[in-house]
């Protein structure tokens, strides 16, 4: 992995790519979680409304801007992806935007996420919108295909125009606590 500390921003991104760091298992091996405290806190989340009144709508609009619209159906077609991309370009109707006091706002989602074979139709449908196409790769959802094939799937999706790749790790590395194998796998995926 790239050990540079001054990594320039990639095309279409406003922030530089994170530089990689060497594997240091001590960073996470010593982390503990108070499971009972986490469970108590999680149980109260549905009973709270922390954002109230006019701020609630503002945060919901902000949430839309953070969403990746996704279709990962086995029967996806270029036409279905095109419709999803139209929704990504205009997630709220003009009436809804006006009711929120946001008439004329160019509200879009963060990205559209599709399987690698649907990247090219998504890129065409989003041309000029500034909305990036993300793709699941690496044997989604199980990640149980050979690493060489998963790396090729990343290269294919990027070659088709994907600007983000959602990866699937080999969970067996985590279950076996084989952090070196997991690190090496993620490093190879990042390189691809």
Secondary structure, DSSP 8 states (H G I E B T S, - for coil): ----SS--B-TT-SSB--------THHHHT----HHHHHHHHHHGGG---S-THHHHHHHHHHHHH-EEE---TT--HHHHHHHHHHHH-SS-HHHHHHTT-TT-----SEEEEEGGGHHHHHHHTTTS--EEEEE-SSTTT--S-HHHHHHHHHHHHHHT-SEEE----HHHHHTT-HHHHHHHHHHHHH-
